[in-house]
Amino acid sequence: MEVFEIEKRLVKGAIYGFLIGLALAILFIPDTITRVETNVINVTTSYTISMREYSLKLLRFAVKTSLATTVVLWIREFYLGPRKKGEPSFLIGFVKSFAIVFALIILVVVAISLIT
């Protein structure tokens, strides 16, 4: 029965991670690309990404977030072990997991934006 509970938590985490990743991708990934060419005068070129390419970027980010969430939850289960009967309810665990994963996602987004 314990394995089923761990699997259930991992699947829920993956689904929530996917949805949160998709929401963050919609917020932070732009649908236009701006390129500045420096010659004698600065020319700024901006064009819109096709809907197919944009949706694939969103899905790619959401899947990466989902996988990261699943890995974080698996590591948590591996190191902390199964929950005991007296531990807090699902809601407190969900809020903790959400806060940790959200912080990791924000750090990754900031790191990526600093690189590019």
Phi, psi and omega in degrees: 000329182294321180296322179297322179293320178295316179298320179298317178295319180295318180294316177299317179298320179294319180293312179295322177297321178296314182293318178293320177297320178294318179296317178294323179295319178297324180286320192254341181267117182285155178262008174235153177243128179247129181233130180252123177254128182255110172235226176293319176239151179281122179247126179254122178248130180228132177219155183271137177285146177295155183299323180296313181294320180295316180293326176292323176297317179297314180295321179299315179294319181295321179292319177298319178295319179297316178295320178296320178297317180296319179295317180297317179294322179295317178297320178300314179295324182293315184276324183268342179078181181290157179284147177264171186294328184274001183285163182300165184290178181298323184299317180293318177296321179294317180295319177298312180298319180298316181296317181295312181293321179297318178297318178296319179296315179298318178298318179294317180296318178294318179297318179294319180292330177287328181288316184270000000 
